[in-house]
Amino acid sequence: MENMDYVVMLRESLEKKVDILEVLLIRNKEQAAILQDPNTSPDDLEKNMNMKSELIDRIVMLDDGFEQLFNRVKAILDEDRATYADEIRLMQDLIRKITELTADVEATEYKNKEYAKTRFSNIKKDLREVKKSGDVVSSYYKNMMAHNKVDEPAFWDKKK
């Protein structure tokens, strides 16, 4: 394979990473909406998290491939920067874009973590209230059953 092909592959790898990060940012925004809407189900959240996990796995694979390829062509790029100047410039722009997108993804992840804490705290609170209500009903039922056990009628007509 020609050296320029390797350089182009590096750039394409960065372009794919930009695309995936943009989709990940969209998934993070969807996750925020899920966490803020009390009517969504845990399945909605799980589906979103699974999609995000797949995207992250793809980013890791791209990063590994990029690193291996870069190690192969680093010396070539250093020796003849002029030949690859346009591709290098494009890659530098892509790396800046990746850095911005990564920061955006991290910021939305942090917000989502806070939304999740709030949502789960509210769920715990609701569960405690349901349990407390259940305990009150159970206690009432037990008390009523204990008081309704009567051996003799309270008003017994003994005149007969």
VENGI-V224292 format. One record per pair of residues at least 24 apart in sequence whose C-alpha atoms are under 8 Angstrom apart, sorted by sequence separation. I is the first residue (numbers start at 1). J is the second residue. D is the distance in whole Angstrom. If there is no record, write none. Layout:
I&J&D, I&J&D
This chain:
27&51&8, 28&52&8, 27&52&7, 24&52&6, 24&55&7, 20&55&6, 20&58&8, 20&59&7, 17&59&6, 17&62&7, 13&62&6, 13&66&7, 10&66&6, 10&69&7, 10&70&7, 6&69&7, 7&73&7, 6&73&7, 3&73&7, 3&76&8, 11&87&7, 18&94&7, 25&101&8, 7&84&8, 14&91&7, 21&98&8, 28&105&7, 35&112&7, 8&87&7, 11&90&7, 15&94&7, 18&97&7, 22&101&7, 25&104&7, 29&108&7, 32&111&8, 36&115&7, 4&84&8, 7&87&7, 11&91&6, 14&94&6, 18&98&6, 21&101&6, 25&105&5, 28&108&6, 32&112&5, 35&115&6, 10&91&8, 14&95&7, 17&98&7, 21&102&7, 24&105&7, 28&109&7, 31&112&7, 35&116&6, 38&119&8, 11&94&8, 18&101&8, 25&108&8, 32&115&7, 36&119&7, 14&98&8, 21&105&8, 28&112&8, 35&119&6
